């Protein structure tokens, strides 16, 4: 992700050459990025953005090219912010080292094993969380459902003995805060170091125990050191908590803001998986993916120098009209929504995608089953530069006795 001091632009990356990129601000991208990204995609699909200190890639085909070519566009760079917070991990390595970290964790998340290990737990937990709300008549879905479910699933998946969901959430919050600070060019909060130390202690206890946990399986399968397991566990928190919470919140907000689309899934529950894919296209929870050029190259007409930061806008790629017809319309019947890049492409494709989809569909099912007359109770716009989700998703329904 970005450096604390944005690098000098590559040759030719001047404000005159990339006037739209020169006008980009982090605040605009965090608030409502879609108009800005649409102009860039149309006229400067690879543009130098001084405010971000990187090349910004907004066209779908160019984004795929970057994500599928780790030899030319790598994550293995000392400036990568997640590695600066938690250490080298599957998220910040490429080549054989990436495979050594990733493969032992990815195997337990293959589709069949994910369904076997998590379907019953996720459905029961989603039902419990939503059912507890039913008598109230109103709630805030991100705080009351999306966040608690994603934390509970990660806590179960990691199998950290004696660590409750609230503690896991506090650790991940510290890590996200540090990454966000580095991305904005600030110093990370001191809380991140403390969280990492406490996570390490919990990982060490898990590795020393007798239980059959994901961490023990991963460490035994690849000979990962404790420090490496800690870094990979922290990365799983990012994907399993922050982006899954955002994915659930974004999907619920998109449907509730469009009563016609909500009515379609009420009438035909088989549309729920398609609605989730459309939400991932329309407003992905992880808005950007960062890489670093290993050699000079030309991409989308821009001359990129070796070492230059290259940021893929997943948000922009999801609304590329060359791929998605009428891209600013949310349509649960869209047949090609699965072409989104919300889970990346190439060697860093998110192996937790099946579990995240399972969680999101389970929440939507529980909401429709248990909360009659469910409707929005205010706007829920997504916000954020790196992780995009609503600050809140207020809802109401017809509670008993009303």
C-alpha positions in Angstrom: 0.0 0.0 0.0 1.1 3.6 -0.1 4.4 4.9 1.5 4.5 7.4 4.2 6.1 9.8 1.7 4.6 9.4 -1.8 7.4 8.6 -4.4 8.3 10.9 -7.2 6.2 10.2 -10.3 7.7 8.2 -13.1 8.9 9.9 -16.2 6.0 11.5 -18.0 3.7 11.2 -15.0 3.1 15.0 -14.8 -0.1 16.9 -14.0 -0.2 17.9 -17.6 0.0 14.3 -18.8 -2.6 13.1 -16.2 -4.8 16.0 -15.3 -7.6 13.9 -13.9 -5.2 11.9 -11.7 -3.7 15.2 -10.5 -7.1 16.3 -9.4 -8.0 13.1 -7.4 -8.3 13.5 -3.7 -8.4 10.8 -1.0 -11.4 12.4 0.5 -13.4 12.2 -2.7 -12.5 8.6 -3.2 -13.5 7.8 0.4 -16.8 9.5 0.1 -18.3 8.9 -3.3 -15.6 7.6 -5.7 -17.8 6.4 -8.6 -18.0 9.7 -10.6 -14.3 10.3 -10.2 -13.4 6.7 -11.2 -15.7 6.8 -14.2 -13.9 9.8 -15.6 -10.5 8.2 -15.0 -11.6 4.9 -16.5 -12.8 6.7 -19.6 -10.0 9.1 -20.2 -7.0 8.0 -18.0 -7.4 4.3 -17.3 -3.9 4.2 -15.8 -3.2 7.6 -14.2 -0.7 9.0 -11.8 -2.5 10.3 -8.6 -0.2 12.5 -6.6 -2.6 12.5 -3.6 -2.3 8.8 -3.4 1.4 8.5 -4.4 0.7 5.8 -7.0 -0.6 4.8 -10.4 -4.3 4.2 -10.3 -5.7 1.5 -12.6 -9.4 1.7 -13.2 -10.2 -0.4 -16.3 -11.3 -4.0 -15.8 -9.0 -5.6 -18.4 -6.0 -3.7 -17.2 -6.8 -4.5 -13.5 -6.9 -8.2 -14.4 -3.6 -7.9 -16.2 -1.9 -6.5 -13.1 -3.4 -9.0 -10.7 -2.5 -12.0 -12.9 1.2 -11.0 -13.3 2.9 -11.2 -10.0 6.3 -11.3 -11.7 5.8 -7.8 -13.0 3.4 -6.4 -10.4 4.3 -7.8 -7.0 3.2 -7.4 -3.4 6.6 -8.4 -2.2 7.9 -4.9 -1.4 9.0 -3.4 2.0 6.5 -0.6 1.5 3.5 -2.9 1.6 1.6 -1.7 4.6 0.2 -4.9 5.9 3.6 -6.5 6.0 4.8 -3.5 8.0 2.1 -4.1 10.6 2.1 -7.9 11.0 5.2 -9.1 9.2 5.6 -11.1 5.9 2.6 -13.2 5.2 0.7 -14.8 2.3 -0.7 -11.4 1.5 2.7 -9.8 1.1 4.8 -12.5 -0.6 5.0 -13.9 -4.1 6.4 -17.0 -5.8 7.4 -20.1 -3.8 7.3 -18.2 -0.4 3.7 -17.1 -1.1 2.7 -20.7 -1.9 4.4 -22.0 1.3 2.4 -19.6 3.4 -0.9 -19.8 1.5 -1.3 -23.4 0.6 -1.7 -25.0 4.0 -4.3 -22.3 5.0 -6.1 -22.5 1.7 -6.7 -26.3 1.7 -9.2 -26.2 4.6 -11.2 -23.5 2.7 -11.9 -25.4 -0.4 -15.6 -25.4 -1.3 -16.5 -28.9 -0.1 -14.6 -28.5 3.2 -16.0 -25.1 3.8 -19.6 -26.3 3.4 -18.8 -29.3 5.7 -17.1 -27.3 8.4 -19.1 -24.1 8.5 -22.6 -24.3 7.0 -24.4 -25.5 10.1 -22.5 -23.1 12.4 -22.9 -20.1 10.2 -26.7 -20.7 9.7 -27.2 -21.2 13.5 -25.1 -18.1 14.4 -26.9 -15.9 11.8 -30.2 -17.2 13.0 -29.3 -16.6 16.6 -28.1 -13.0 16.1 -31.1 -12.0 13.9 -33.6 -13.9 16.1 -32.4 -12.0 19.2 -33.3 -8.8 17.4 -36.9 -9.8 16.4 -38.8 -8.4 19.4 -37.1 -5.0 19.1 -38.6 -3.7 15.7 -35.4 -1.9 14.7 -31.6 -2.5 14.7 -28.4 -1.5 13.1 -27.3 -4.5 11.0 -23.5 -3.8 10.8 -23.1 -3.6 14.6 -25.7 -6.1 15.6 -25.3 -8.8 12.9 -22.6 -8.4 10.3 -19.7 -7.7 12.7 -20.5 -10.3 15.4 -21.1 -13.0 12.8 -17.8 -12.4 11.0 -15.9 -12.3 14.2 -17.5 -15.5 15.5 -16.6 -17.3 12.3 -13.0 -16.2 12.3 -12.7 -17.1 16.0 -14.0 -20.6 15.3 -11.9 -21.0 12.2 -8.6 -20.1 13.9 -9.4 -22.1 17.0 -7.5 -19.9 19.4 -8.1 -21.6 22.8 -9.4 -19.3 25.5 -9.8 -16.3 23.2 -13.3 -14.9 22.9 -14.8 -13.1 19.9 -14.5 -9.7 21.5 -10.8 -10.1 21.9 -10.4 -11.3 18.3 -12.3 -8.2 17.2 -10.1 -5.9 19.3 -7.0 -7.3 17.7 -8.3 -7.0 14.2 -9.4 -3.5 14.9 -5.9 -2.5 15.9 -4.4 -4.1 12.8 -6.9 -2.4 10.5 -6.3 0.9 12.2 -2.6 0.6 11.6 -2.9 -0.4 7.9 -5.3 2.5 7.3 -3.0 4.9 9.0 0.0 3.8 6.9 -2.2 4.0 3.7 -3.0 7.6 4.6 0.6 8.4 5.2 0.4 8.5 9.0 2.2 6.6 11.7 0.4 3.4 12.9 -1.2 3.5 16.4 0.8 1.9 19.1 -2.1 -0.5 19.8 -1.1 -2.6 16.8 2.1 -3.8 18.4 0.3 -4.8 21.5 -2.3 -6.7 19.6 0.3 -8.5 17.6 2.1 -9.6 20.8 -1.2 -10.9 22.3 -2.1 -12.7 19.1 1.4 -14.4 19.1 0.8 -15.6 22.7 -2.5 -17.1 21.7 -1.0 -18.7 18.6 1.8 -20.2 20.6 -0.8 -21.7 23.1 -2.8 -23.1 20.2 0.3 -24.7 18.6 1.3 -26.2 21.9 -2.2 -27.7 22.5 -3.7 -31.0 21.4 -6.7 -29.6 19.5 -7.2 -30.1 15.7 -7.1 -26.4 14.7 -6.5 -24.6 11.4 -3.3 -23.1 12.9 -1.9 -26.5 13.9 -2.8 -28.0 10.6 -1.1 -25.1 8.7 2.1 -25.1 10.8 2.5 -28.8 10.6 1.8 -28.9 6.8 4.4 -26.4 5.7 6.9 -26.0 8.6 5.9 -22.4 9.2 7.5 -20.7 12.1 5.4 -19.2 14.9 6.0 -15.7 13.6 4.9 -16.7 10.2 1.7 -18.4 11.5 1.0 -15.2 13.5 1.3 -13.0 10.4 -0.9 -15.3 8.4 -3.5 -15.5 11.2 -3.6 -11.7 11.2 -4.2 -11.6 7.5 -7.1 -14.1 7.9 -8.6 -11.6 10.3 -8.5 -8.9 7.7 -10.3 -11.0 5.1 -12.5 -12.9 7.5 -13.6 -10.0 9.6 -13.3 -6.6 8.0 -14.1 -7.4 4.4 -16.7 -10.0 5.3 -18.4 -7.6 7.6 -18.4 -5.0 4.8 -19.6 -7.6 2.3 -22.6 -8.4 4.5 -23.4 -4.8 5.2 -23.0 -3.7 1.6 -25.3 -6.5 0.4 -28.0 -5.7 2.9 -27.8 -2.0 2.3 -28.0 -2.4 -1.5 -31.1 -4.6 -1.3 -32.9 -2.5 1.4 -32.3 0.7 -0.6 -34.1 -0.9 -3.6 -37.5 -2.3 -2.7 -38.0 -3.7 -6.2 -34.9 -5.8 -5.9 -35.7 -6.8 -2.3 -39.1 -7.9 -3.5 -37.5 -10.1 -6.2 -35.4 -12.0 -3.7 -38.3 -12.3 -1.3 -40.3 -13.9 -4.1 -37.4 -16.1 -5.2 -34.8 -17.0 -2.6 -32.7 -18.7 -5.3 -31.7 -15.2 -6.4 -29.8 -14.6 -3.1 -26.4 -15.9 -4.3 -26.8 -13.7 -7.4 -27.7 -10.7 -5.3 -24.5 -11.2 -3.3 -22.4 -11.4 -6.5 -24.1 -8.2 -7.7 -23.3 -6.5 -4.5 -19.7 -7.5 -4.8 -19.6 -5.9 -8.2 -21.6 -2.9 -7.3 -19.7 -1.9 -4.0 -16.8 -4.2 -3.1 -15.8 -4.1 0.5 -12.1 -4.1 -0.4 -11.9 -1.1 -2.7 -8.3 -1.3 -3.8 -5.4 -3.8 -4.2 -1.8 -2.6 -4.2 1.1 -3.8 -6.2 4.7 -2.6 -7.1 6.2 -2.7 -10.5 9.3 -4.9 -10.7 10.4 -3.5 -14.0 9.6 -0.7 -16.4 6.5 -1.3 -18.5 3.7 0.3 -20.4 0.1 -0.2 -19.1 -2.9 1.5 -20.6 -0.6 4.0 -22.4 1.2 4.9 -19.2 4.9 4.4 -18.8 5.4 2.8 -15.4 8.9 2.7 -13.9 10.5 -0.1 -11.8 9.5 0.3 -8.2 6.4 2.5 -8.9 3.4 1.7 -6.7 0.4 0.5 -8.8 -3.1 0.5 -7.2 -5.9 -1.4 -8.8 -9.3 0.1 -8.1 -11.6 -2.9 -7.6 -14.4 -0.4 -7.3 -13.8 1.1 -10.7 -13.4 -2.3 -12.4 -16.7 -3.4 -11.1 -18.5 -0.7 -12.9 -16.6 -0.8 -16.2 -19.2 -0.5 -19.0 -17.0 -2.5 -21.3 -17.8 -5.5 -19.1 -21.1 -4.7 -17.3 -24.0 -3.2 -19.2 -25.6 -0.2 -17.3 -23.1 -0.7 -14.6 -24.5 1.9 -12.1 -27.7 -0.1 -11.9 -28.0 -2.7 -9.1 -29.7 -5.8 -10.7 -30.0 -9.1 -8.8 -30.8 -10.7 -12.2 -27.5 -9.6 -13.8 -26.0 -12.7 -15.4 -22.4 -11.6 -15.5 -21.9 -10.1 -12.1 -19.5 -12.8 -11.2 -16.9 -11.2 -13.4 -16.2 -8.7 -10.6 -12.7 -8.5 -9.0 -13.9 -8.3 -5.4 -11.9 -11.4 -4.5 -8.9 -10.4 -6.7 -7.5 -12.6 -9.5 -4.4 -14.6 -10.0 -2.3 -16.2 -7.2 -3.7 -13.8 -4.5 -7.3 -14.8 -5.2 -9.1 -14.9 -1.8 -9.5 -18.5 -0.7 -12.0 -17.4 1.9 -14.5 -16.4 -0.9 -16.7 -19.5 -0.4 -17.0 -18.8 3.3 -17.7 -15.1 2.9 -20.4 -15.9 0.4 -21.9 -18.5 2.8 -22.0 -16.0 5.6 -23.6 -13.3 3.5 -26.3 -15.5 2.1 -27.0 -16.9 5.6 -27.5 -13.4 7.0 -29.9 -12.4 4.2 -31.8 -15.6 4.6 -32.2 -15.0 8.4 -33.2 -11.4 7.9 -36.0 -12.4 5.4 -37.1 -15.3 7.5 -37.3 -13.7 10.9 -37.9 -10.0 10.4 -41.3 -9.4 8.6 -41.7 -6.2 6.7 -37.9 -5.6 6.9 -37.1 -2.1 5.4 -34.4 0.6 5.6 -34.7 3.1 8.4 -32.4 5.6 6.9 -29.6 5.9 4.3 -26.6 3.6 4.4 -24.0 4.9 2.0 -20.6 3.1 1.8 -17.6 5.0 2.8 -13.8 4.4 2.9 -10.7 4.6 0.9 -9.4 1.1 1.3 -12.2 -0.8 3.0 -15.7 0.4 1.9 -18.8 -0.2 3.9 -21.6 1.8 5.5 -20.9 3.4 8.9 -24.3 2.0 9.8 -27.2 0.0 8.2 -30.3 1.1 10.2 -33.4 -1.0 9.6 -36.9 -1.6 11.0 -39.5 -4.3 10.7 -42.9 -5.2 12.0 -42.2 -6.5 15.5 -44.7 -8.5 17.5 -47.4 -6.4 19.0 -47.0 -3.4 16.6 
